[in-house]
């Protein structure tokens, strides 16, 4: 895989753009100060918060893109490890039953008198788990179940209440609801607008209020998890609701926010051994591991929207994850004394100053399903060394989900199932043309073709790697198995296999957006990244990108992925 992606200190906006002209990688969008803060671009200008909703990329997105789901379906169907083990964890979880019946509430209360939120979070996970089963070939009944749950809540819930813990509810459940809904947004029975209203009217205002005011406390009063949960909610709700302004708000907070969830506060100290001290590591390990899960979810959603938060400041998040993993595996880690102030922001005197002088062994060895996602990105996509995260992921594998790690709310803080959904992509794929069964996308020499009886067989096998120009919407590039570092690109509309020369033009020509199959939505089609009215297709054995209109043309541009 090419080492094209760099890791600057500032966020890299990989691309929010869909560019209509061949060879064009830039468009004239003005930058507003709020949306331009501290960000640099590799492949085009930063889009301001007023950019049309279509710039957010294809749905489904967030934690799982069309490309992700297309990659997973044949592996689940073939019963291949480790996906088969993850699928078993999902199907064995009682919340993934298609018979699940929702119990919606008008007002959800977390913390204080009348607390009832334990009635909601099993429904969130039931909606998510059924949606995943539906997307990966588990049957229409699971899609119907997910929609039944989501519609029941969007037609009933009008508020969140409680003590300070209500802000944990707005964050954790806001981002989880959005991810469940995103998976079924194209289901014919799903009331997308009603759920959009629920997220924007009930969850987003409280999440934003916390990030702005921190419940009236001094900025260091709340631990990293509080910020991270609400950052996840604002990002996920913004993407689901096609609100680029909310997406930009969350991304800005990740980089420059004053609270403990922003990256420089969540990993406040870097040590000489390459480890990054986690903000809650002096508090306890349960919340430290929870924080890794929340920041991992944030970074993954941002990555699928086209922004590299994972790589910020030379992979600062990876250093924090390695720190938490190493300590929870039983090894010593360095610790810099951590001092913070607590109490209300406007009432003097504040509660005071506090200092932690050692990493906490409370809940050491704590298990949550958070590690496969981190490993899948850094070791899988990026090919980076993550030894402690790798060891920790192995101890938890195969990861389960909500309800598998305790019956209280802590057991539902992560959506989970990383072994199924986030395992590092290592196995290559073949792509069979729907219009000519038995004919596969291949390169013959350096010419793109769609042919049967491919010899050598590896000429028809490609690794789907993150798009060289952009990963937004799950965009991919096709890397040859037998010519590593060589990618399919379009040249005068015909596909050729070429070596990555590091240019922006090649990157754009070699990047494709997976979308639901034009002739069969259970399969996949590939839209050109930089000429988006054209799709990869088979034209009498030639692989090329074309505008498709007729039924036969749609079939020629639809592919079945296999191993």
N, C-alpha and C positions, 0 to 999 in steps of 0.2 A: 504494500500500500504506500502511496506517495506520502512524503513528509511535508506536504504543501502547507498545512495549517500551522500557523505560528501561535505563540502564546504571549501576547503583549500584556502589559500591566492593565491597560484599559480594555473594556469589553469590545469584542469583535462582532459587529453586526454582519453575519454571514450573508444574509439577503432577506429583505422583506419584499423584494420587487419581482413582478412578473413582467418581463420586457418583451415587447412585441416584434421588434425588428431584429433580423439575423445580424450577429456580430456586435450588437449594441449591449453594453453592460451598465450603462449609466443613464439616468434621467434627471431632469432639473426639478428637484423638490427642495424648497427652502428649508433650512434648519431652524427650528425654534430653540432658544436657549435651554428650555426645560428638557427637550428630547435629545439635545446634542451633547449634553454634559459628559465630558471625559470619554467619548467613544471614538474608536477609529474603525475604518472600513478597509476590507481587502477587495471586495468585489462590488463596489457601487456605493452610492451615498446613503446616509442614514435617512430614513423616512420619518418625517415629522408626525406629531400626534394627530394631525388632521388628515392623514393619509386615508383613502377609502378603505373600507373593511376588507375588500378583496385582497389587499396587500398582506393580510395575515397568513395567506397560504391555504392549502387544501385542508378540508375536513375528511375524516377525523384526524386530529392532531393531538396536542398535549402529550401525555405519556406514551401514546401508541399511534403511529402514523399508518397510512395505507401501506407503505412499503414494509413496515414492521409486520403487519398482519399478513401480508402476502408471503413474506419470508417464513412465518411461523406455521401457516396452515399445512403445507405439505409435510413438514417435520412432525407435526402432531399426528397427521393422518398415517404417516409411515411408522409411528411408534418409536422414533429415534430418541436416544438419550442425548442430553439431559432433559429435553422437552417433554418426553413421555413421563418422566418422574414428576415434573412440575404439573403436567396435565392431571396426573393421578391425585396430587394434592388438591387441585382445584375441584375436581369432580367429587372428591370425598368430603369436601367441606359442605356442611349442611346448608349454608347460606346460598350455595350455587344451585339449589333445587329450583326447578321451574315451577314448582307448586307454591313458592313463597308468597305469602299474603302480607301486604304492607299495613302498617298501623300509623297513619299520619297524624300529626298534632298541629293545632293552630299556632300555639306558641311553645317553642322549645326552651326549656330552662336548664342551664348548666351552672351549678353553684348556688348555694343559699337555699331559701325556703321554696318548696314545690319543685325541686329538681326532678326532671323527667327525661333528660336527654338520652338515657340508656334505652329508651324506646325507639330512638331514631338511628343510632349508628349501625345496628344490625341491618336495618333496611338499606342504608347506603351501600354496605358491603354486599348485600344480596343483589342490589341493582348492578353494581360493578361486576360481580362475579358472573351473573347471568349474561351480562353484556359481553364479557370476554368469551364465555362459552359459545354464544351466538356467533361472534365474529370469527371464531376459530373452527367452526363447523360442527358445533354441538347440537344444532337443531333450532327450528323456528320458535319452539316453545320457550326457549331461554331468552330470545329477543323479546317475545311478548311479555315475559315475566319482568324483565328490566323496565320495559315501557310502562307496565302496570304500576310498578312501584314509583317511578319518577313522576308519572302523571298524577298519582294520588297525592304525592307531597306538594307538587306545584299548584294543585287546586285547593290545598288545605292550609299550608303553613303561611303565616303572615308576620311572624316575629321571632326574635331571639331575646332571651332575658336571663337574669341571674346576677351573681356577683362578678368579680373580675374574671372568673372562669368563662364568662360568656364570650370573651375575646378568643379563648382557645377554641370554642365552638365555631365562631365565625371563620377562623382560619382553617382548622383541620377539616371541618365538614364542608366548608365552602369549596375548597379545592378538590375534595373527594367527590362531592356531588357533581362538580363540573366534569370530572374525568369519566364518571359513569354515564353522564348525559351525552358527552362527546361521542362515545362509542355507538350510541343508537340514534344520533341526530338525523340519520337518513331513513330510520324506520317509519313506515307510512302511518303508524298510529301514534307516534310520539308528538306531543304538543311542545314543539321547540320554543315557541314564543312565550308560553306560560312558564317554562322552566327558565328561560332567559330573564323573565320578569322576577321570578323568585330570587335568582342569584343577584341581580342588580339592585333589587329593592330591599332585600333582607340581609344578605350576606356581605355584599360589597361595602355598603356604608359603614358597617361595624368594623370590618377589616381595615378600611382606610382610616377610620377614626382612631383605631389603635396605633397604626403606624405614624399618624400625625401627632396624637396627644398622649399616647401611652397611659391611658386611664388616669391622667393627671399626676403621674409620678415623674420623678427625676429620670433622665434618660437611661441610666444604668440599672434601674430598679428591677426590670424584667429580664429574665434569662433569654438566651438566643432563641429558644424554641418558640417563644411567643411571637417574636418578629417573624421568624421563618414560616410559621404556620400562616400568618396573615399575608406575607409576601407571596406564598404559594397560592392563596385564595385570589388575591388581586390579579396575579398573572393568569391563572387558569380561567377565572371569570372573564377577564379581558379577551382572551383568545376564543373562548366559547361564544361570547356575545359579540364578537367582531368589533371590539373596542380597542384600537391601537393605543389610545391615550392611556388606558389602564395597563396595557402591556408595558408601555414605556415607563410608567410610574413604578411598576414592580422592578424593572431592570435597573432603573436609576437608584432605587433603594438598595438593591443588592450591592451596587458599587459604592455609593456615597452616603447611604442612610446613616443617621446618627445612632440608631439603636443597635443592640447586640446581635441582631440577625444579619446585618450587612457583613460582607466577606472579611473585611479587615478587623471587625470586632468579634466575629464568630471564631476566627483563628487569629487571636491577638498577638501571639508570639511564635516566631520561627526559630527553631533550634539548629545548632550546627550539624546535627546528624540527619537533617532533611525532614524532620518531623515538625508538624505545626500543632501547637497546643490548642485544644478545643476550649471554648469559653466556659463550658459547664463542667470541665473535667475535675475541677476542685469541689464540685457540688456532689455529683454521684454519676455512676456510669449508665444508669437507665436513661436519664435525660440526655447524656452525651450521645448514646447510640440513637436515640430518637432524633437528635439534631442532625446526625449524619443522614438519616432517612429523609428528613424534610429538605435539607439542602440538596441532597441527591435528586429528589423529586423536582425541586425548583430548577436545577441545572438541566435536567433531562427535558422538561417542558420548554425551557428557553432554547436548548439546542434544536428541538424540533420546530421552533419558531424562527430559527436562523441566527441565534446569538450564542456565542461560546462563553458561558459563565464557568464551565468546568475549567477552562484554561486560564482564567484570570490570574494575573500576577504569578506567572510561572507555575500554574497548577496548584495554587494555594489550598484549594479544597482537598485535593488528593493528599497533601501533607497533613491536613487535619484528620482525614479519614484514616491514614496510616497510623497516626498517633493513638487514636481511640481504639483501633483494631489491635495494635501491638499490646497496649496495656490490658485489654480485655482477654487477650490470649495468655496472660500471665507473665509478661515481660515488664521490666522496668522502663520507665520513660522519664525524661527530664521534666522539670516543672519550674516555671518562673512565677514568683508570688503574684497573685492577682488581687487587685484592690478595686472596689466599687462603692458607690454611694446608693443608699436606698431611702425610700420615703416619698412623701408628696412633693411636687415641684414648686408649689406656691406657698406652702406653710413652713415657716421656720420655727424651731430648728428641725432639720430633717432627722430621720431616724439615726443617720450617722454613716460613718465609713466602716467598711468591712474588708478583711484581707484573708485570702486563702494561701497557705504556705506549702501545701502538698497536694498531689493528685489524690482524689478520694477513692477508697476501695469499697465504698457502698455500692452494692449490686454489681460488683466486678464479675465479668463473664456474662453479663446480661445479653439475652438473645432477642433479636428482632429481625424481621425479613427485609433488611435494607442493603445488604452487601453486594448482591448480584448486580444491581443497577450500577453501583460505583465501579465494580470490577469490569462490567460489560463495556463501559465507556473507556476507562483509562487503559486497561489491558487489551480489550477487544478492538474498539474503534481506533485508539491511538497507539496501541502497541507499546505502552509504557510499563515500566516495572512497578508493580504494586504488591510486594510480597506479603505484607501483613494483611491487607484487604483480601488477597487471594486465599490465605490460610483461614481467615475468618469466614469467608463465603463458603469454603469447603466444610466448615463445622456446622453450618446452618442448612446446607443443601440437602434435600430439595426444599426451597422456601415455600411456606404456606402463606395464608392471608388472614384476614379478619376473623377472629374467633379461634384461631389455631394457637394463639400465644396468650391466652387468658380471657376470662369472661368479662372483665371490667373494661373500661374505656381504653386503657393502655394497650390492650390486646387488639384494638381496632385503630390505632394511630397511623398505621401504614396500610396501604392497599395490598402490598405484598406480591407474592407469586413471581418473584424475580427470576427463579430458575426457568420457569416457563416463558416469561415475557421479556427478560432482559439479559439472558445469557449471551456471552461473547459470541459474535458471529464468526464462525471459522469454516463452516462447510459451504462449498460452492453450489450453484444452482444451474439448472437447464431451463429453457423457456420454449415451450411447444406452442406453435401457432394454432389458434383455435380453427382458423379457416382451412388448415391442411394438417390434419392429425398425423403425427409421426415426423413432422418437419420441425426442426429446432433452430433457434437463433445460433449462429456460429460465425467464426471468421475462417475463411479459406485463404491461407497466407495472411494478407493484411486487408482483405476485402470482406465486408460484412455480408453474410448470406443467411437464408432460411432454408435448410435442406434436411432431407432424411438420410439415413445411413452415413452418419458423420464418422469420418476416420481421419486422424486419431480422435477418439471420443472427447478428449479434453478441449478440442477446438470449440465445443458447444457448451463448455462449462465456464461460468463467470462468478466472481465474487461481487456481491452487491455491497459496495462500500459507500460511505457518506459522499454525497455529491461533491465533486471537486470545486464547483462554483458556489454551491449552497447546499445545506442539509435541510432547509426549511421545507415543511410539508413532507418530510421523509425522503427528499430528493436523493438520488443515488447515481453512482457511476458504475459501469460494468468493467471490472478488471479481469483480464484474461488469466486463467489458471496456469496455462503453460508459458505465458509471457508476462510474468509479474511486472507491474509498472507500466503496462500497456492497456489502453482503454478504448472502448468503442466511442467514436465521435462522428458527428455528421459533417460532411464536406460536400458542398453543393447538393445537399439533401441526402446523399448516399452515405452509408456507414462504412467507416474504415477503422482498423485497429492501429493505434499510433502510440508511441511512447510519450509519457507526460513530459512536456518541455517546460512546465512551470508558468506558461503564459495564461493570462486571463481569457484569451480567446479560446484556447483549447479547453480550459476548465468549463467554460460555458457550453461549448459544443458537445462536451462529454457528460453533461449532467441532464438527468431526466427525472420527471416527477411521476411516481407511481399513482395511478388513479384507479377507481373501480373500472373493471373491464367494460369497454364500450359495447360489446355484444353480450356480455354475461357479467353482471356485477360481482359475482363470486370469484371471478378471475381478475386479471390485472392488465391495464394498458399503461403505456409510458409516454408521457407528454414531454416534448422538448422544453428544456428550461428557458432557452433564449428565443425560441420561435414557438410560442405556446399554442398556436392554432394548428400545429403539426404533431403527429404521433408516430412513434416507431411502428413500422408495419412490414409485412411481407408482400412484396410486389413481384410475383412470378419468380420467387427464389432470391430476389435482391432485398437486402435489409436497408431501409431508408426511412426518412421522416416525410410524411405527407399530410395534407388536409384529408380527412375522411368524412364522407357523407352517407354513402349507401350502406345497406345492411352487409353486403359482401366486404366492403372496405372496413367496416367496423369489426367484422370477424377477423380480417387479416391483421388488425391492430390490437387484437386481444390475445393474451398469452396465458398458458397454464404453467406455473412454476413447479418443477419437480427436482429431485435430487440426482 
